[in-house]
Amino acid sequence: MKIWTKYSFIRILAGICLLFGACGILTFPAWRPSAPISGKRVFTNATGFQTDSDWQVLNAGDDHGGFMGDGETFVILKVSQKAIDQFLESSPPWSKEWQTGPVPHDIGSHRRFGADGVISYSVNGLPNRYSGNTKLVELLSSSEIFYDAKERCCETLRWHNGDLLIISPQDQTVWLSLWDF
């Protein structure tokens, strides 16, 4: 009686491939959908700003859990003009004053906000440009937005982990990204 046959070896090999494939899907957050979160609670905890009941969460999610817990938590809110004015009249959560756009490429690159995301590139020494999701390219490249950002990593890996808050007065939206990569 043979313990190992050609077919048992193939079954074991197929099982190993399936195991590694499943682990790969769980490891890489780009392959996993964002988990639902309480957008208003995440926003308040991260920024210290209180939310109003009439604010609408347009999108929110968290895809952390990949390799070493990598991922992004994001919240996109539709707010009133009164809220926009209050934000801009107050101090930003992490800096002394609000910055005007566009968002620097080392901060904005690879932000996804639950979409396909953006990258930053330069051709032939020209200034960097964003490419990717059209709405995010417009947002990050706009000179009409205000933003605040905080780096949460180390000098050797600039903006490896960080927080980014963008206020877009034109469409009364607020965008928050908290990432660890």
N, C-alpha and C positions, 0 to 999 in steps of 0.2 A: 504494500500500500504506500503510495507516494504522498508525502505531506505537501510538497511544493509541486505544483503543476504550472504550466505556462499560463493558464487562466487565473490562477490565484495570484501570481506575480502581477499580472495586468490589473486585477482588482485592487491590490494593495497600492500599486503605483497610481491608479486613478483616484483612490481615496486620499492619498498624500497630496495630489494635485488639487483636488477639491478643497482640502483643508487649507492649503496655502492660498488658494484663490479666495476663500471666504475670509481668511485673515487679512489678505491684501485689501479687500473691499472695506473691512472694518478699520484698517490702518490709515487709509488715505481719505481725508475728509472731502476732497473734491468729488469722490465717487458716492458719498453718502448724502442724503437729503438733510437739510437743517432740521433739528428738533424744535418743536414749538416751545416758546418761552413767554413769560409775562413781560411784554415790551415796556409797559409803563414802569413796572417795578425795576427792571434792569436799568432803564434810563435814569430813574431817581437815584438808585444805589450808586451808579457810576458817576453821575454828574453833580448830585446834590440838589438839582432843580426839582421842584414839586410839579406833578402833572395835574392838569385840569380834567374834569370828567368829559368835557366836550372834545378833547384831543382824540384823534383817530389813529390807531396803529395800522399803518399801511402794510408793513411787513416786519417780521421779527423772527429770529431763529438763532440756533447755536449748532455749529458742526464740530465742536471740540471732541476729542476722544481718539484722534488719530495717533500717529507715532508720537510718543511722549506727551500726549494730551494736546497736540497742536490743533488749532482751529480758530474760528472767528465767531464772536457773538455780535449780532447786529440788530439795530432797531431803526425803523424809518417811521416817523410820525408826521401827521398832518395837523398843524396847529393854527390858532387864530393869529391875526395881525397883532393883537394886544400881547400875545405870548412872545412873538418875534421881537416886539419892541422891548418887552421886559428882559428877555435874554440879552439883547444888545446893550441895554442900559446897565446891566449888572456885570460883575466880573466873571470872566470865564472860569470853568471849574479847575483848570490846571495851570494857567498862566496869569500874568498881570493884566493883559489886554487881549482883545480879539484880534486875530490876524485876518487880513483880506486875501481872497483867492487870487490866483489859483493855488491849490494845495501842492506843496513841493512833491516832486516825484518820489523821493525816498520815503515819504510818509504815505502817499496815496497808492503807490504800486501794490498790486496784488490784493487790494480791498475788493470784496465781492458783494457784500450787502445782499446775500441770497441770490445773486444773479451770476452771470458768467465771469464777472470781474474785469479788471483792467491790468495791463502791464505798461511799463514805461520803456521807451527805446529811443535811441538816437542814431541817425544815419549820417555818415560822412562829417562828423563833428558838429552837426546842427544841434540846436537846443533839443532837449528831451521832449517827447510827445507821449501822450497816453493813447493806448489802443485797446479795443475790446468792446464791452457793453456800451452802446451809444449813450444811454442816459447817464451812466457813470462817467464816461469821458467828458460829456458836457458839464456835469456837476463839478468834477475835480478840476477842470480847466477854466471854469468861470471866474471872472474877476469880480462878480457881483455877489459872491458868497462870503461868509465869515466862518472862521474855523478856529479850533483850539486843539492842541495835540499834546500828548504826554508819552514819552518813551519809558518803557518799563524793563529795559534790559541792561545792557552793558556797553561799554565803550567799544569793544571789539566787534560787536554785532549791532550797529546802529539800526534802530527801528525794527529789530527782530520781534519784539513784543511791544505793544503800544495801544493807546487809546486815541481816537479821532472823533471829534464832534464837529459837524458841519451844519450851519444854519443857512438856508436858502430863502431869503425874503421874497424873491420873485414868485415862487410857487408855495410859499408858507409850509415848507417841509424842514424837518430836522433829522439828520442822519448821524447815527452813533455806531462806531465799530470798535470792538475790543478784541485784539488778536494776540495769539501766542504761537510763534512758529520757530 
